[in-house]
Amino acid sequence: MEAEKATDVSDIQNEDDLDEEPGEVIESAPPLKVGEERELGTCGLKKKLLKRGHGYETPELGDEATVHYVGTLLDGTKFESTRDRDEPLTIKLGQGRVVKGLDHGVISMKKGEIALFTLPAELGYGVVGGGGSVVPSNAIVRFEVELVSWITVVDLSKDGGIVKKIIEKGERNEGPGDLDEVLVKYRVALVDGTVVAETPEEGIEFYVKDGHFCSALPKAIKTMKRGEKVRLIVQPQYAFGVEGRDANNGFHSVPPSSVLNIDLELVSFKPVIDVTGDAKVVKKVLKEGEGAWVANESASVTVSYVARLEDGTVFEKKGIDGEQPLEFITDEEQVIAGLDRAVATMKKGEQAILTIHPDFGFGSVEARRDLAVVPPHSNIVFEVEMLDFIREKAPWEMINHERLEAARRKKEEGNLLFKEGKYQKAGKKYDKGVDYVSEDGNFGDDESKLARELRLSFWLNGAACSLKLNDFQEAIKLCSKVLDIEFHNVKALYRRAQAYMQVADLVLAELDIKKALEVDPQNREVKLIEKNLKRLQVESNKRDAKLYTNIFGRMTKKLKVEKVDNEKR
């Protein structure tokens, strides 16, 4: 039964009598026991639980609730009953369809719950009375209420332009994003029931970012969960506006200024992940993997795949049609960068399609692969499955001697990469190594000393990488970490001085060089940059002198002009 068909119970009075916010009357912990009565909030509304409901969720103001209720006076006189009509009432909570006390009582209930509410006059019929003249002025009334069900109603656009009614809740918590590919079913009708668009039985697939049908559809889809069914009420500004739409692309025409009713189901979606953040390696998940762990960096992985050019030409297969799966260690440059980066984000059993830009593929060179040649500047596509992986243990998963051994390995790996000129990758190894020997590692005395030495070594080597990569502020930061612990460390002073010179902070560079020479007066490298510093200081002094000369010259000229002007006056 529609809310508008309610009888006396909808004759709300004293709208402004209630000072409390609606949330103040919601039932709070501990929950009521069956037969127990309690006042909700401070406005005099009492609730007695007669039958427990299901689950833990309760409706909110704005939702559409379907209820059975029986209204009586304190002496038992009945003035209203949906039971007698054998038809529950559907009301939009908080919209004045029923007296306030009933609204506020229902939002404390769970599905299937039955409760007896005692309403003071201020939350009932007030001084006017009601209930077909049965309820006298200022009467306390009771409502026995059963919450049959409710539909969550959400104003997606915050202006009433797109209202979503959740008919059936979806699975899990995650929903699709802009990049994801969704499979949906929908039926679009005008207010008079004329159907203007409908998907085939199997639904239709599209990428959310590309939009579909009207602007309201992708906006709503991004708020939905897999399997969720909703009804959308879409105002013209989020549909086809005052102009409407002519029939095209298989869609019927939509008259000007039409309100649309859209029954929409999100059947499923395939998450699409921008692995590199610049859309040069994009992963579309075809099948979700197991558990919560992904392969991550430095994991030993086993994958199968089919690799194709954009035109569909297969140029490589692994683990398919009798081919052996591919085994490699992530982040070790054993495969192309796009495959390496994407696989590190995959779970065991996950299947995905990777679209890889040449920058993360084979670049500008021709690549001869097992089954075909990959031309220069080719976008490539991998359909890959993560068969298995062994993750590198995280520091917190290791005991102390394992952490120290892992740190030594990271240092050796970083040093090898540095010698090969791979400074960015070397820096990542040193940065990761620090995690294994952090100060909060609870090492013993001997272990603590070794951990400290490794930590300083990682920072120093990381600073050397930063200098090679012209990241001078990072070099200064890493050297400063070392000097906070060993203020006389010559390598840290030397490298920080180099960085200061590059950012033209010659005063601080000179201070570091002096400190380094105090510790090691014969250090050849420090003496060499001292010479460079003196040359830079001379050049800086010349520039400053020229600058001051120009400034003085302009000031002198200005004074002369002012003197002449004064003499003329």
Secondary structure per residue as TSV (DSSP state, phi and psi in degrees):
chain	resnum	aa	ss	phi	psi
A	1	M	-	360.0	134.2
A	2	E	-	-71.4	152.3
A	3	A	G	-59.7	-35.0
A	4	E	G	-60.8	-19.3
A	5	K	G	-87.8	3.4
A	6	A	-	-62.4	149.3
A	7	T	-	-96.0	-131.9
A	8	D	G	-57.6	-28.9
A	9	V	G	-61.8	-20.2
A	10	S	G	-88.2	0.6
A	11	D	-	-81.0	73.0
A	12	I	-	-70.3	142.6
A	13	Q	-	-127.5	163.6
A	14	N	-	52.2	53.4
A	15	E	T	-57.6	-32.1
A	16	D	T	-99.2	8.0
A	17	D	-	-74.2	-21.2
A	18	L	-	-95.2	115.1
A	19	D	-	-84.7	-28.4
A	20	E	S	-69.9	144.9
A	21	E	-	-68.2	151.6
A	22	P	G	-54.3	-37.0
A	23	G	G	-62.1	-19.4
A	24	E	G	-74.5	-14.1
A	25	V	G	-104.8	3.1
A	26	I	S	-71.3	139.1
A	27	E	-	-59.8	135.4
A	28	S	-	-118.5	166.8
A	29	A	S	-67.0	152.1
A	30	P	S	-73.7	152.8
A	31	P	-	-66.4	155.3
A	32	L	-	-68.0	145.1
A	33	K	-	-92.3	154.2
A	34	V	T	-58.5	128.6
A	35	G	T	92.3	-11.4
A	36	E	-	-86.7	143.8
A	37	E	E	-118.0	143.7
A	38	R	E	-151.1	147.3
A	39	E	E	-81.7	133.9
A	40	L	E	-95.2	115.1
A	41	G	T	70.1	-149.5
A	42	T	T	-123.4	15.7
A	43	C	T	-100.4	4.8
A	44	G	T	95.3	-0.8
A	45	L	E	-77.4	127.1
A	46	K	E	-114.2	146.1
A	47	K	E	-129.3	131.9
A	48	K	E	-119.3	123.9
A	49	L	E	-81.4	124.6
A	50	L	E	-104.0	-32.8
A	51	K	E	-152.3	132.7
A	52	R	-	-68.3	150.3
A	53	G	-	-96.3	-169.4
A	54	H	B	-109.8	146.5
A	55	G	S	72.3	-157.2
A	56	Y	S	-129.8	-10.5
A	57	E	-	-81.8	150.1
A	58	T	-	-131.0	154.9
A	59	P	-	-71.8	166.5
A	60	E	-	-122.6	161.7
A	61	L	T	-58.5	134.0
A	62	G	T	104.7	-23.1
A	63	D	S	-76.4	160.5
A	64	E	E	-101.2	112.5
A	65	A	E	-107.4	139.1
A	66	T	E	-106.8	121.4
A	67	V	E	-134.1	152.5
A	68	H	E	-104.5	141.3
A	69	Y	E	-149.6	155.5
A	70	V	E	-131.2	120.6
A	71	G	E	-100.8	130.7
A	72	T	E	-137.9	159.1
A	73	L	E	-80.3	174.4
A	74	L	T	-63.5	-26.3
A	75	D	T	-85.3	3.8
A	76	G	-	95.5	-5.1
A	77	T	-	-63.4	124.0
A	78	K	E	-88.9	132.5
A	79	F	E	-120.3	-9.6
A	80	E	E	-163.9	141.0
A	81	S	E	-159.3	123.5
A	82	T	H	-77.9	-21.1
A	83	R	H	-63.3	-40.1
A	84	D	H	-64.7	-32.5
A	85	R	H	-84.8	-10.9
A	86	D	T	55.1	37.5
A	87	E	-	-147.6	116.6
A	88	P	-	-67.1	163.9
A	89	L	E	-108.5	135.7
A	90	T	E	-104.2	123.9
A	91	I	E	-128.3	147.8
A	92	K	E	-93.2	111.4
A	93	L	T	-63.7	134.5
A	94	G	T	84.2	7.1
A	95	Q	S	-106.6	13.0
A	96	G	S	80.8	14.8
A	97	R	S	-78.2	-23.6
A	98	V	S	-135.7	170.9
A	99	V	-	-63.7	152.7
A	100	K	H	-57.7	-40.8
A	101	G	H	-60.6	-34.3
A	102	L	H	-71.9	-42.2
A	103	D	H	-52.7	-51.8
A	104	H	H	-71.7	-26.9
A	105	G	H	-71.5	-43.0
A	106	V	H	-62.3	-35.9
A	107	I	T	-72.6	-2.0
A	108	S	T	-98.0	0.2
A	109	M	-	-102.7	155.2
A	110	K	-	-103.4	161.1
A	111	K	B	-58.7	131.6
A	112	G	T	85.4	-6.3
A	113	E	-	-72.9	147.0
A	114	I	E	-122.8	130.8
A	115	A	E	-143.5	154.8
A	116	L	E	-108.1	120.4
A	117	F	E	-108.4	133.6
A	118	T	E	-107.6	119.6
A	119	L	E	-108.6	127.9
A	120	P	-	-68.1	163.0
A	121	A	G	-56.1	-35.5
A	122	E	G	-63.0	-27.4
A	123	L	G	-103.0	3.2
A	124	G	T	-113.9	-112.5
A	125	Y	T	-106.4	2.8
A	126	G	T	58.9	-150.5
A	127	V	T	-75.5	-18.7
A	128	V	T	-78.7	-34.3
A	129	G	-	78.8	-173.0
A	130	G	B	172.1	-148.5
A	131	G	T	61.9	40.0
A	132	G	T	65.7	39.4
A	133	S	T	69.9	5.0
A	134	V	T	-77.8	-35.4
A	135	V	B	-88.3	115.1
A	136	P	-	-75.3	174.0
A	137	S	T	-62.1	139.7
A	138	N	T	57.1	32.3
A	139	A	-	-86.7	141.2
A	140	I	-	-81.7	132.1
A	141	V	E	-125.9	162.7
A	142	R	E	-125.3	145.5
A	143	F	E	-130.1	122.1
A	144	E	E	-90.5	119.4
A	145	V	E	-122.6	135.4
A	146	E	E	-115.2	124.3
A	147	L	E	-86.7	101.7
A	148	V	E	-71.3	-47.6
A	149	S	E	-170.3	173.0
A	150	W	E	-153.4	157.7
A	151	I	E	-115.6	124.9
A	152	T	E	-71.4	130.7
A	153	V	E	-117.2	126.6
A	154	V	E	-127.2	131.0
A	155	D	E	-88.0	94.9
A	156	L	T	-66.8	-35.7
A	157	S	T	-93.1	-3.9
A	158	K	S	64.4	10.7
A	159	D	S	-133.2	12.8
A	160	G	S	80.1	2.6
A	161	G	S	-75.3	-32.0
A	162	I	E	-132.2	106.3
A	163	V	E	-107.1	127.1
A	164	K	E	-110.4	125.9
A	165	K	E	-109.3	120.2
A	166	I	E	-83.8	109.7
A	167	I	E	-83.6	-39.8
A	168	E	E	-143.6	124.9
A	169	K	-	-71.9	152.5
A	170	G	-	-90.9	-173.0
A	171	E	B	-97.4	148.7
A	172	R	S	58.6	-165.1
A	173	N	S	-113.0	-24.1
A	174	E	-	-79.4	145.5
A	175	G	-	-126.0	173.5
A	176	P	-	-74.3	155.3
A	177	G	-	-113.0	-175.6
A	178	D	T	-57.5	-38.1
A	179	L	T	-80.8	-16.7
A	180	D	-	-73.6	153.3
A	181	E	E	-98.5	123.5
A	182	V	E	-111.8	150.5
A	183	L	E	-114.1	117.1
A	184	V	E	-130.6	157.6
A	185	K	E	-121.5	140.7
A	186	Y	E	-152.6	160.1
A	187	R	E	-139.7	123.4
A	188	V	E	-112.6	127.1
A	189	A	E	-131.9	152.4
A	190	L	E	-78.2	174.0
A	191	V	T	-61.8	-30.6
A	192	D	T	-82.8	2.9
A	193	G	S	96.3	-5.6
A	194	T	-	-65.7	123.0
A	195	V	E	-82.0	124.5
A	196	V	E	-110.3	-12.2
A	197	A	E	-162.3	144.3
A	198	E	E	-158.3	136.7
A	199	T	-	-79.2	160.7
A	200	P	-	-62.6	167.9
A	201	E	T	-56.4	-37.4
A	202	E	T	-79.9	-6.1
A	203	G	-	89.3	-172.3
A	204	I	E	-140.5	142.9
A	205	E	E	-106.8	142.1
A	206	F	E	-164.0	162.3
A	207	Y	E	-85.1	134.4
A	208	V	G	-56.6	-43.0
A	209	K	G	-63.0	-24.8
A	210	D	G	-78.8	-14.4
A	211	G	-	72.4	170.7
A	212	H	-	-169.5	135.9
A	213	F	S	62.5	-72.9
A	214	C	S	-144.5	165.8
A	215	S	T	-63.6	-25.1
A	216	A	H	-68.2	-30.2
A	217	L	H	-63.3	-54.5
A	218	P	H	-64.0	-32.6
A	219	K	H	-60.8	-42.7
A	220	A	H	-72.3	-41.3
A	221	I	H	-59.1	-36.5
A	222	K	T	-68.6	-12.3
A	223	T	T	-99.3	1.0
A	224	M	-	-102.2	159.4
A	225	K	-	-106.1	160.7
A	226	R	B	-56.8	128.6
A	227	G	T	86.0	-3.1
A	228	E	-	-73.1	140.5
A	229	K	E	-119.9	133.5
A	230	V	E	-139.3	163.8
A	231	R	E	-118.0	127.6
A	232	L	E	-105.2	136.0
A	233	I	E	-110.8	110.6
A	234	V	E	-113.5	120.4
A	235	Q	-	-76.2	160.3
A	236	P	G	-54.8	-34.9
A	237	Q	G	-65.3	-19.0
A	238	Y	G	-107.7	7.7
A	239	A	T	-117.4	-102.1
A	240	F	T	-124.9	18.1
A	241	G	T	61.4	-159.4
A	242	V	T	-76.2	-14.5
A	243	E	T	-88.8	-22.4
A	244	G	-	71.5	-159.0
A	245	R	B	-151.1	137.9
A	246	D	-	-76.6	159.7
A	247	A	-	-65.5	132.4
A	248	N	B	-166.4	159.0
A	249	N	T	49.5	35.4
A	250	G	T	85.0	-3.1
A	251	F	B	-95.6	144.7
A	252	H	-	-74.0	165.2
A	253	S	-	-71.2	153.2
A	254	V	B	-122.3	121.0
A	255	P	-	-62.0	158.6
A	256	P	T	-57.2	146.0
A	257	S	T	54.9	38.3
A	258	S	-	-86.4	135.4
A	259	V	-	-86.0	134.4
A	260	L	E	-110.8	139.7
A	261	N	E	-108.1	117.5
A	262	I	E	-118.0	116.8
A	263	D	E	-88.1	119.3
A	264	L	E	-131.0	135.5
A	265	E	E	-128.3	128.3
A	266	L	E	-90.0	99.2
A	267	V	E	-68.3	-48.4
A	268	S	E	-167.2	172.5
A	269	F	E	-152.8	153.6
A	270	K	E	-108.1	111.3
A	271	P	-	-60.4	135.5
A	272	V	E	-118.0	122.6
A	273	I	E	-116.9	128.9
A	274	D	E	-83.9	95.1
A	275	V	S	-63.6	-41.4
A	276	T	S	-96.5	-7.8
A	277	G	S	83.6	-2.9
A	278	D	S	-127.8	16.5
A	279	A	S	64.7	19.4
A	280	K	S	-92.9	-15.6
A	281	V	E	-135.9	109.3
A	282	V	E	-117.6	131.5
A	283	K	E	-114.2	121.9
A	284	K	E	-106.0	119.1
A	285	V	E	-80.7	118.0
A	286	L	E	-89.1	-34.9
A	287	K	E	-143.1	127.7
A	288	E	-	-70.1	146.6
A	289	G	-	-85.6	-173.9
A	290	E	S	-95.4	146.0
A	291	G	S	69.4	-163.1
A	292	A	S	-108.1	-15.6
A	293	W	-	-83.1	140.4
A	294	V	-	-108.9	167.1
A	295	A	-	-62.8	-42.1
A	296	N	-	64.1	-179.7
A	297	E	T	-72.3	146.8
A	298	S	T	67.7	19.0
A	299	A	-	-86.9	146.8
A	300	S	E	-88.6	115.1
A	301	V	E	-117.8	153.0
A	302	T	E	-127.6	119.6
A	303	V	E	-131.2	156.3
A	304	S	E	-120.1	149.8
A	305	Y	E	-162.3	160.9
A	306	V	E	-119.5	126.6
A	307	A	E	-110.9	131.2
A	308	R	E	-130.7	157.6
A	309	L	E	-79.3	170.8
A	310	E	T	-62.5	-27.0
A	311	D	T	-82.8	3.4
A	312	G	S	96.9	-6.0
A	313	T	-	-64.3	122.7
A	314	V	E	-80.8	126.0
A	315	F	E	-114.1	-8.7
A	316	E	E	-163.8	144.1
A	317	K	E	-134.7	142.4
A	318	K	E	-138.6	131.1
A	319	G	S	73.2	16.1
A	320	I	S	-136.3	143.3
A	321	D	T	56.3	43.9
A	322	G	T	86.0	-8.6
A	323	E	-	-74.9	147.1
A	324	Q	-	-72.2	142.0
A	325	P	-	-60.3	161.2
A	326	L	E	-96.1	131.2
A	327	E	E	-115.8	132.7
A	328	F	E	-159.4	170.2
A	329	I	E	-106.3	126.3
A	330	T	T	-67.1	152.3
A	331	D	T	65.4	25.0
A	332	E	S	-119.9	11.8
A	333	E	S	58.2	35.1
A	334	Q	S	-88.3	-15.2
A	335	V	S	-136.9	174.5
A	336	I	-	-59.8	152.1
A	337	A	H	-61.0	-38.1
A	338	G	H	-64.5	-43.7
A	339	L	H	-65.1	-42.2
A	340	D	H	-58.7	-50.6
A	341	R	H	-65.3	-41.5
A	342	A	H	-70.8	-42.8
A	343	V	H	-61.1	-32.7
A	344	A	T	-65.6	-11.9
A	345	T	T	-101.7	3.8
A	346	M	-	-98.2	150.1
A	347	K	-	-94.9	161.8
A	348	K	T	-61.5	131.9
A	349	G	T	85.5	-7.8
A	350	E	-	-68.7	140.5
A	351	Q	E	-120.2	137.7
A	352	A	E	-152.0	157.8
A	353	I	E	-107.9	125.1
A	354	L	E	-106.0	129.8
A	355	T	E	-110.8	118.8
A	356	I	E	-121.0	124.5
A	357	H	-	-72.5	152.5
A	358	P	G	-52.9	-31.9
A	359	D	G	-59.7	-26.5
A	360	F	G	-114.2	11.8
A	361	G	T	-114.5	-116.4
A	362	F	T	-104.8	5.9
A	363	G	T	64.8	-139.7
A	364	S	T	-94.4	6.7
A	365	V	S	-106.0	155.1
A	366	E	-	-78.2	132.2
A	367	A	E	-115.7	120.1
A	368	R	E	-90.5	114.4
A	369	R	-	-108.9	-173.4
A	370	D	S	-61.0	-42.3
A	371	L	S	-113.7	-16.7
A	372	A	S	-164.3	167.6
A	373	V	E	-92.9	135.7
A	374	V	E	-94.5	112.4
A	375	P	-	-64.3	159.9
A	376	P	T	-58.3	149.6
A	377	H	T	59.3	35.6
A	378	S	-	-93.0	132.4
A	379	N	-	-75.6	139.1
A	380	I	E	-128.8	157.7
A	381	V	E	-129.0	128.2
A	382	F	E	-114.4	129.1
A	383	E	E	-102.4	107.1
A	384	V	E	-123.9	146.8
A	385	E	E	-125.9	132.1
A	386	M	E	-83.1	104.9
A	387	L	E	-76.5	-42.1
A	388	D	E	-168.2	159.6
A	389	F	E	-157.0	155.9
A	390	I	E	-119.9	110.6
A	391	R	-	-72.3	145.8
A	392	E	-	-70.7	132.2
A	393	K	-	-59.2	140.4
A	394	A	-	-76.4	154.4
A	395	P	G	-51.7	-40.7
A	396	W	G	-71.6	-12.0
A	397	E	G	-89.5	-3.7
A	398	M	S	-107.5	153.1
A	399	I	-	-85.6	169.8
A	400	N	H	-57.3	-47.1
A	401	H	H	-68.0	-28.2
A	402	E	H	-68.1	-38.2
A	403	R	H	-66.6	-42.2
A	404	L	H	-64.7	-40.4
A	405	E	H	-66.9	-40.9
A	406	A	H	-63.3	-38.7
A	407	A	H	-63.9	-42.0
A	408	R	H	-60.4	-42.1
A	409	R	H	-62.9	-41.9
A	410	K	H	-63.3	-36.7
A	411	K	H	-66.0	-45.4
A	412	E	H	-63.0	-43.0
A	413	E	H	-63.4	-41.5
A	414	G	H	-64.4	-42.5
A	415	N	H	-62.7	-40.4
A	416	L	H	-64.1	-43.9
A	417	L	H	-64.2	-37.2
A	418	F	H	-62.5	-44.4
A	419	K	H	-63.2	-29.3
A	420	E	T	-83.8	0.5
A	421	G	T	80.8	12.3
A	422	K	-	-94.8	74.0
A	423	Y	H	-70.9	-35.9
A	424	Q	H	-66.9	-44.2
A	425	K	H	-67.8	-37.1
A	426	A	H	-62.1	-43.1
A	427	G	H	-60.9	-36.2
A	428	K	H	-65.4	-38.7
A	429	K	H	-63.6	-44.4
A	430	Y	H	-65.8	-40.3
A	431	D	H	-63.9	-41.0
A	432	K	H	-69.0	-36.0
A	433	G	H	-59.2	-33.8
A	434	V	H	-59.9	-34.4
A	435	D	H	-60.4	-31.2
A	436	Y	H	-76.6	-20.2
A	437	V	T	-126.2	34.2
A	438	S	-	-65.3	160.1
A	439	E	T	-65.9	-21.4
A	440	D	T	-92.4	25.4
A	441	G	S	-82.2	-4.9
A	442	N	-	54.9	45.7
A	443	F	-	-79.7	154.2
A	444	G	-	-72.0	179.6
A	445	D	H	-59.3	-53.3
A	446	D	H	-65.7	-42.8
A	447	E	H	-65.4	-35.8
A	448	S	H	-64.6	-38.3
A	449	K	H	-64.8	-44.5
A	450	L	H	-65.9	-40.2
A	451	A	H	-62.6	-39.3
A	452	R	H	-64.7	-43.1
A	453	E	H	-62.9	-41.8
A	454	L	H	-65.7	-39.9
A	455	R	H	-62.0	-45.9
A	456	L	H	-62.8	-40.0
A	457	S	H	-63.9	-41.0
A	458	F	H	-62.1	-43.6
A	459	W	H	-65.7	-42.2
A	460	L	H	-64.6	-45.9
A	461	N	H	-67.3	-35.5
A	462	G	H	-63.7	-37.5
A	463	A	H	-64.4	-38.2
A	464	A	H	-62.9	-41.0
A	465	C	H	-62.8	-43.3
A	466	S	H	-62.7	-37.8
A	467	L	H	-62.9	-41.5
A	468	K	H	-65.3	-31.5
A	469	L	T	-92.3	6.2
A	470	N	T	61.6	24.8
A	471	D	-	-96.4	78.5
A	472	F	H	-72.9	-33.5
A	473	Q	H	-64.7	-38.5
A	474	E	H	-66.0	-39.6
A	475	A	H	-61.3	-42.8
A	476	I	H	-61.7	-43.2
A	477	K	H	-62.7	-45.6
A	478	L	H	-67.0	-42.0
A	479	C	H	-64.3	-36.2
A	480	S	H	-65.1	-34.6
A	481	K	H	-61.5	-41.4
A	482	V	H	-64.5	-45.5
A	483	L	H	-70.7	-21.4
A	484	D	H	-66.3	-25.4
A	485	I	H	-100.3	-42.8
A	486	E	-	-125.4	91.3
A	487	F	T	-65.7	-15.6
A	488	H	T	-104.3	11.1
A	489	N	-	-67.1	113.0
A	490	V	H	-65.7	-42.6
A	491	K	H	-60.4	-42.1
A	492	A	H	-66.4	-41.9
A	493	L	H	-63.4	-42.2
A	494	Y	H	-63.7	-47.7
A	495	R	H	-71.7	-34.8
A	496	R	H	-68.5	-37.2
A	497	A	H	-61.7	-40.9
A	498	Q	H	-58.9	-44.5
A	499	A	H	-65.8	-42.0
A	500	Y	H	-61.1	-40.0
A	501	M	H	-63.2	-36.7
A	502	Q	H	-69.7	-28.8
A	503	V	T	-98.4	13.6
A	504	A	T	65.0	27.2
A	505	D	-	-97.6	77.2
A	506	L	H	-72.5	-27.3
A	507	V	H	-66.1	-48.1
A	508	L	H	-68.4	-34.3
A	509	A	H	-61.8	-42.1
A	510	E	H	-64.5	-39.6
A	511	L	H	-62.4	-44.0
A	512	D	H	-65.2	-39.4
A	513	I	H	-65.1	-42.4
A	514	K	H	-61.4	-43.6
A	515	K	H	-63.7	-40.8
A	516	A	H	-64.3	-40.6
A	517	L	H	-72.4	-26.9
A	518	E	H	-64.7	-36.7
A	519	V	H	-79.3	-41.5
A	520	D	-	-137.9	83.0
A	521	P	T	-61.6	-23.7
A	522	Q	T	-100.4	10.6
A	523	N	-	-66.3	117.4
A	524	R	H	-65.9	-43.8
A	525	E	H	-64.5	-40.5
A	526	V	H	-67.2	-40.5
A	527	K	H	-62.4	-36.3
A	528	L	H	-65.5	-45.2
A	529	I	H	-73.5	-21.5
A	530	E	H	-63.3	-41.0
A	531	K	H	-62.1	-44.1
A	532	N	H	-62.2	-38.7
A	533	L	H	-62.1	-45.4
A	534	K	H	-60.8	-38.2
A	535	R	H	-64.7	-42.5
A	536	L	H	-65.4	-36.7
A	537	Q	H	-65.9	-40.2
A	538	V	H	-62.0	-46.1
A	539	E	H	-62.8	-38.6
A	540	S	H	-66.6	-40.8
A	541	N	H	-64.5	-38.1
A	542	K	H	-64.5	-43.3
A	543	R	H	-62.9	-41.2
A	544	D	H	-65.1	-41.3
A	545	A	H	-63.0	-42.7
A	546	K	H	-64.1	-39.3
A	547	L	H	-63.9	-46.4
A	548	Y	H	-66.3	-36.0
A	549	T	H	-62.7	-44.0
A	550	N	H	-63.4	-41.2
A	551	I	H	-64.9	-45.1
A	552	F	H	-62.7	-39.3
A	553	G	H	-63.6	-43.4
A	554	R	H	-65.1	-39.4
A	555	M	H	-64.7	-41.6
A	556	T	H	-62.9	-43.7
A	557	K	H	-62.3	-40.1
A	558	K	H	-64.4	-42.1
A	559	L	H	-64.0	-38.3
A	560	K	H	-64.3	-43.0
A	561	V	H	-62.5	-42.8
A	562	E	H	-64.0	-36.1
A	563	K	H	-65.6	-43.6
A	564	V	H	-62.3	-43.1
A	565	D	H	-61.6	-40.1
A	566	N	H	-66.4	-38.6
A	567	E	H	-67.1	-35.1
A	568	K	H	-67.1	-36.0
A	569	R	-	-72.4	360.0
